[in-house]
Amino acid sequence: MKLSPLFSSLQEQHFEVKTSTIPECGQGLFSKVSVEAGETIGPYLGEVITDAQSERSPYIDSHYLLWVCRDCLIVGENYTRYINHSSEPNAQFVVSTRWKKARVEALRTILPNEEIFLDYGPDFWEAAEVTCVDQL
């Protein structure tokens, strides 16, 4: 019996943070195991803050803010924050505005040693003062 993606057996130890395959993008998140499409890679955990808080230090310069809903952002603090951007992602955010939570879900099978990527969307690049090679 296949488990529902919400009840994935994957945990932090199934992933590794190491140098990204994208030049000058720092570290990235890589899978140590095969991850099936629809499986949860992990939760996007961290402090939940308001829009007003996100406009002040120490959050104003953070690249780990995930907008969840009106006046609610998550400051990424766990291993999923190391997932870099790609215009051809193999994962996506699944957001619950009701519970103010988010998780990362595989869009397709991700093989062992493969880097995991999300599409950050145009709003991120508008606000960011960084450029990723893949985003150009």
C-alpha positions as CSV (number, residue, x, y, z in Angstrom):
1,M,0.0,0.0,0.0
2,K,1.4,3.4,-1.0
3,L,1.4,6.1,1.7
4,S,-0.4,9.4,1.0
5,P,2.1,12.2,0.3
6,L,1.1,13.8,3.6
7,F,2.4,10.7,5.4
8,S,5.6,10.3,3.6
9,S,8.3,8.3,5.4
10,L,11.0,10.7,4.1
11,Q,12.9,12.6,6.8
12,E,15.8,15.0,7.0
13,Q,18.4,12.1,7.0
14,H,17.2,11.2,3.5
15,F,18.7,14.4,2.2
16,E,22.0,16.1,2.1
17,V,23.0,19.8,2.0
18,K,26.1,20.3,-0.2
19,T,27.4,22.6,-2.9
20,S,24.8,23.4,-5.6
21,T,25.2,22.3,-9.2
22,I,24.3,25.9,-10.1
23,P,27.4,28.1,-10.1
24,E,27.5,30.8,-7.4
25,C,24.3,29.7,-5.8
26,G,25.9,28.3,-2.6
27,Q,24.5,25.2,-1.1
28,G,21.7,23.1,-2.4
29,L,19.6,20.1,-1.2
30,F,20.2,16.7,-2.7
31,S,18.3,13.5,-2.2
32,K,20.1,10.4,-0.9
33,V,17.1,8.2,-1.9
34,S,14.6,7.9,-4.7
35,V,11.7,10.2,-4.2
36,E,8.5,9.4,-6.0
37,A,6.2,12.1,-7.6
38,G,3.8,13.4,-5.1
39,E,5.9,12.4,-2.1
40,T,6.6,15.0,0.6
41,I,10.3,15.9,0.7
42,G,9.7,17.8,4.0
43,P,8.0,20.6,5.7
44,Y,9.1,24.2,5.3
45,L,9.5,25.0,9.0
46,G,10.4,28.1,10.8
47,E,9.1,31.1,12.6
48,V,5.8,32.5,11.4
49,I,5.9,36.3,11.0
50,T,3.7,39.1,9.7
51,D,4.2,41.3,6.7
52,A,5.3,44.2,8.9
53,Q,7.9,42.0,10.6
54,S,9.3,40.9,7.2
55,E,10.0,44.6,6.4
56,R,12.3,45.0,9.4
57,S,15.6,43.6,10.5
58,P,16.6,40.8,10.8
59,Y,14.1,39.5,8.2
60,I,14.3,42.3,5.6
61,D,17.4,40.7,3.9
62,S,16.3,37.1,4.3
63,H,16.2,34.9,1.2
64,Y,14.3,32.2,3.2
65,L,10.9,34.0,3.5
66,L,7.9,32.1,2.1
67,W,4.7,34.0,1.8
68,V,1.8,31.8,3.0
69,C,-1.2,34.1,3.0
70,R,-2.2,37.6,3.8
71,D,0.0,38.9,6.7
72,C,1.7,35.5,7.2
73,L,5.2,34.4,6.1
74,I,7.4,31.5,7.2
75,V,11.2,32.1,7.8
76,G,12.7,28.9,6.6
77,E,14.9,27.3,9.3
78,N,15.2,23.6,8.4
79,Y,16.8,21.6,5.6
80,T,14.2,22.5,3.0
81,R,15.4,26.1,2.9
82,Y,18.4,24.9,0.9
83,I,16.3,24.1,-2.1
84,N,17.4,26.3,-5.0
85,H,15.5,27.8,-7.9
86,S,15.2,26.3,-11.3
87,S,12.9,27.2,-14.2
88,E,12.5,23.5,-14.6
89,P,11.7,22.4,-11.0
90,N,11.4,18.9,-9.8
91,A,9.5,19.9,-6.6
92,Q,6.8,22.4,-5.6
93,F,5.5,24.1,-2.5
94,V,2.1,22.9,-1.1
95,V,0.8,25.7,1.1
96,S,-2.0,25.5,3.6
97,T,-3.4,29.0,4.2
98,R,-5.8,27.7,6.8
99,W,-3.0,26.1,9.0
100,K,-0.3,28.6,7.9
101,K,2.0,25.7,7.0
102,A,3.9,24.6,3.9
103,R,5.6,21.5,2.6
104,V,7.7,20.6,-0.4
105,E,6.4,17.9,-2.7
106,A,8.1,16.1,-5.6
107,L,6.7,16.8,-9.0
108,R,8.4,13.8,-10.6
109,T,10.7,11.0,-9.5
110,I,13.9,12.4,-8.0
111,L,16.9,10.1,-8.1
112,P,19.5,9.6,-5.5
113,N,22.3,12.3,-5.7
114,E,19.9,14.6,-7.7
115,E,19.6,18.2,-6.6
116,I,16.1,19.3,-5.7
117,F,14.7,22.5,-7.2
118,L,11.7,24.8,-6.8
119,D,10.4,27.5,-9.1
120,Y,10.6,30.6,-6.8
121,G,8.3,32.6,-9.1
122,P,8.6,36.1,-10.4
123,D,7.7,37.8,-7.1
124,F,10.9,36.5,-5.5
125,W,13.1,37.8,-8.3
126,E,11.4,41.2,-8.3
127,A,12.2,41.6,-4.5
128,A,15.6,39.8,-4.4
129,E,18.8,41.6,-4.9
130,V,20.5,38.5,-6.2
131,T,20.5,36.8,-9.5
132,C,20.6,33.0,-10.0
133,V,22.2,31.8,-13.3
134,D,19.2,29.6,-13.9
135,Q,16.9,32.6,-13.5
136,L,18.4,34.7,-16.2
